[in-house]
Amino acid sequence: MEDMEDAEKTKLEELLMCPVCQDVFKDPRQLPCGHSMCLACLQTLMDHSSDVPFRCPDCRTHFGPIVGVHRSFALEYMDQRFDALKEQIGESFESVKKLQEDLKHEVSFVHLI
């Protein structure tokens, strides 16, 4: 069961991964071509890009000197939910580990009797 959860988490992380920094999106922005990246990554790329006009790092589509980007509210929401779920899973996992330890101690005590 845990392997399936890990696989699902990995797939979700891949969907929420910025193609530039390879981390889960932080303040995601969507380019006119539909690809997304973190705002900080976009700013860094534009500041250090020798490509004029700017090109999307995913599909290499050219844009004019001023790139119209939009905040990606859907990705931002999904990222927030993903973080909340990771926290919940972590808390649940810790509870299960504690229960396992408690059971081990009880079983050891019963064997002593």
KETORBA-236412 format. One line per 3 residues: number of its first residue (from 0); for each residue x, y, z of N, C-alpha, C, O. Coordinates in steps of 0.05 Angstrom, whole numbers. Each point is the difference from the previous one (the first is absolute). Layout:
residues N
NUM> X:Y:Z:X:Y:Z:X:Y:Z:X:Y:Z ~ ...
***
This chain:
residues 113
0> 17:-24:0:-17:24:0:18:25:0:-6:19:-14 ~ 27:-19:30:17:23:2:15:5:-27:4:23:-7 ~ 3:-44:-7:13:3:-26:-18:14:-20:9:17:-15
3> -35:-24:16:-19:13:-18:-3:29:8:-2:18:-18 ~ 1:-11:43:-2:27:9:25:16:-8:-2:23:-9 ~ 25:-36:11:25:13:-9:0:5:-30:9:21:-9
6> -19:-40:-6:-2:3:-29:-19:23:-7:6:16:-18 ~ -28:-15:31:-20:22:-5:13:27:8:-4:20:-15 ~ 18:-19:37:13:24:9:21:9:-20:2:23:-7
9> 13:-42:-4:20:6:-20:-12:11:-25:10:19:-12 ~ -32:-31:3:-14:10:-24:-10:28:4:3:17:-17 ~ -15:-12:41:-10:27:6:23:20:1:-2:22:-10
12> 24:-30:23:23:18:1:10:6:-28:8:23:-5 ~ -8:-42:-13:9:5:-27:-18:20:-14:9:18:-14 ~ -36:-20:19:-18:19:-12:3:28:11:-5:20:-14
15> 13:-18:39:3:25:14:29:11:-1:6:19:14 ~ 11:-31:-31:28:7:0:6:21:-21:-8:-2:-23 ~ 22:22:32:10:22:-18:21:-12:-18:19:-13:10
18> -20:18:-36:20:-11:-18:27:13:2:20:-10:-10 ~ -19:33:24:25:14:3:15:-8:25:23:-9:-2 ~ -35:11:25:13:-6:26:-3:-29:8:13:-9:19
21> -31:-6:-32:-5:-28:6:-11:-4:28:5:-21:13 ~ -19:41:-3:-12:-2:27:-30:5:-4:-9:8:-22 ~ -7:-12:43:-29:5:-2:-3:30:-4:14:16:13
24> -33:-8:-30:-4:28:-7:-2:18:25:-13:-7:20 ~ 26:30:-22:-3:22:20:-10:24:-16:14:10:-17 ~ -37:0:23:-12:23:-14:-1:-5:-30:13:15:-15
27> -27:-36:6:1:-8:-28:-12:21:-19:-20:13:6 ~ 33:-11:-29:-9:18:-21:-3:-15:-26:16:-18:-6 ~ -36:25:-10:-5:-14:-25:8:18:-24:-9:23:-1
30> 25:-34:-17:8:14:-24:-22:-2:-21:-18:-17:3 ~ 18:34:-23:-21:-1:-21:-1:-27:-14:-22:-7:-10 ~ 43:-9:10:0:-26:-13:-14:-21:17:-6:-22:-9
33> 1:28:35:-14:-18:18:19:-13:20:-10:-12:19 ~ 36:13:-23:18:-11:20:3:18:24:-5:24:-2 ~ 12:-35:24:2:15:25:27:-3:13:15:-19:-5
36> -8:38:22:24:0:16:-3:19:23:-18:16:1 ~ 36:-18:18:0:17:23:6:29:-9:15:4:-19 ~ -27:15:32:5:28:-7:29:7:2:11:13:-17
39> 2:-22:39:29:6:4:16:-13:-23:19:12:-9 ~ -26:-36:1:14:-13:-22:-3:15:-26:19:4:-15 ~ -44:5:10:-5:16:-24:16:26:0:12:7:-21
42> -12:6:43:15:25:2:30:-5:-4:13:16:-14 ~ -2:-37:26:28:-6:-4:6:-7:-29:20:10:-11 ~ -37:-26:-1:4:-7:-28:0:25:-18:17:3:-18
45> -36:15:23:-2:24:-17:24:18:5:9:13:-19 ~ 0:-11:44:23:17:6:26:-10:-12:17:16:-8 ~ -15:-42:5:26:-12:-9:-2:-13:-28:19:-13:-9
48> -42:17:-4:-3:-12:-26:13:17:-22:-3:24:-1 ~ 17:-38:-17:12:14:-23:-20:-1:-23:4:13:-21 ~ -25:-30:24:-20:-2:-21:-18:25:1:-14:5:19
51> 14:10:-41:-19:22:-3:-13:-5:-27:14:1:-20 ~ -39:-5:19:-19:0:22:2:-25:17:13:-20:-8 ~ -25:22:32:1:-21:19:-12:-26:-11:-19:2:-16
54> 30:-25:23:-10:-26:-8:-8:-17:24:13:1:21 ~ -35:-15:-24:-9:-19:21:20:-22:3:9:-12:-20 ~ 0:6:44:20:-21:4:-10:-28:-6:15:-19:-5
57> -42:15:5:-12:-26:-6:-3:-4:-30:10:-20:-11 ~ -24:38:-2:-7:-5:-29:16:18:-19:-3:-3:-24 ~ 18:22:35:18:18:-15:-16:20:-17:11:12:-18
60> -37:-8:24:-16:20:-14:11:28:6:7:6:23 ~ -5:11:-44:10:27:3:-23:18:10:-23:-3:-8 ~ 30:22:25:-18:21:9:13:27:-6:24:2:-4
63> -40:19:4:10:26:-4:17:10:23:5:-15:19 ~ 5:39:-21:18:11:22:-15:1:27:13:-1:21 ~ -39:4:-22:-16:0:24:-17:-25:0:-17:-4:-17
66> 23:-13:37:-14:-26:1:-25:4:18:3:8:23 ~ -26:-14:-34:-25:1:16:-3:-26:16:-6:-21:-11 ~ 10:23:37:-4:-24:17:-23:5:19:-7:22:7
69> -6:-44:0:-22:2:18:5:-18:24:13:-21:-2 ~ -24:29:24:2:-16:24:-16:-26:-5:-23:2:-9 ~ 34:-24:16:-14:-26:-4:-13:-8:26:12:-13:17
72> -37:22:-14:-14:-5:25:-5:-30:5:1:-9:22 ~ -7:-5:-44:-5:-29:2:25:-14:11:-2:-17:18 ~ 25:23:-30:25:-13:9:7:8:29:9:-16:16
75> -14:41:-10:5:10:27:-17:-15:21:9:-8:21 ~ -35:5:-28:-18:-15:18:9:-29:3:1:-10:22 ~ 5:-3:-45:9:-28:1:26:-2:17:3:-20:15
78> 15:38:-17:24:0:15:-6:2:30:12:-14:16 ~ -30:32:-9:-7:4:28:-13:-26:11:6:-8:23 ~ -24:-4:-39:-13:-25:9:20:-22:3:-1:-17:18
81> 20:15:-37:21:-20:1:17:3:26:5:-20:13 ~ 2:44:-6:15:5:24:-16:-9:25:11:-12:18 ~ -37:19:-18:-17:-8:22:-2:-30:2:1:-11:22
84> -4:-3:-44:-2:-29:0:26:-13:9:0:-19:15 ~ 23:30:-24:25:-11:9:3:3:31:10:-19:13 ~ -19:41:-3:1:4:29:-19:-20:15:8:-12:20
87> -32:8:-31:-18:-19:12:11:-28:-1:-2:-15:20 ~ 13:7:-43:11:-27:-3:23:-3:20:3:-21:12 ~ 14:41:-9:22:-1:19:-10:-4:28:12:-16:15
90> -33:31:-7:-11:-3:27:-12:-28:3:4:-12:21 ~ -18:2:-41:-12:-26:2:22:-22:2:-3:-18:16 ~ 24:21:-31:22:-19:0:12:-1:28:7:-21:10
93> -3:45:2:12:1:27:-19:-14:20:10:-13:18 ~ -36:16:-21:-19:-13:18:1:-30:-3:0:-14:21 ~ 2:4:-45:2:-28:-5:26:-11:12:0:-22:13
96> 22:36:-16:26:-9:11:-2:-2:30:10:-19:13 ~ -23:39:0:-3:0:29:-17:-24:9:7:-13:19 ~ -29:8:-34:-16:-23:7:15:-27:-3:-2:-17:17
99> 19:15:-37:16:-24:-4:19:-3:23:3:-23:11 ~ 10:44:-2:18:-2:23:-14:-8:25:9:-16:16 ~ -33:28:-12:-16:-7:24:-7:-29:0:1:-14:20
102> -9:4:-44:-7:-29:-2:24:-18:5:-3:-20:13 ~ 26:28:-22:24:-16:5:6:-2:30:6:-21:10 ~ -9:44:4:4:0:29:-20:-18:14:7:-14:18
105> -32:16:-27:-21:-17:13:5:-30:-5:-2:-16:18 ~ 10:9:-42:5:-28:-7:24:-9:16:0:-23:11 ~ 21:40:-8:23:-8:16:-8:-4:29:10:-18:13
108> -27:35:-2:-9:-2:27:-16:-26:4:4:-14:21 ~ -21:7:-40:-17:-24:2:18:-25:0:-5:-19:14 ~ 27:19:-30:18:-22:-1:15:-4:27:8:-22:7
111> -4:44:7:14:-1:25:-18:-13:22:11:-12:19 ~ -36:14:-22:-19:-10:21:-3:-30:-2:-15:-11:16
***
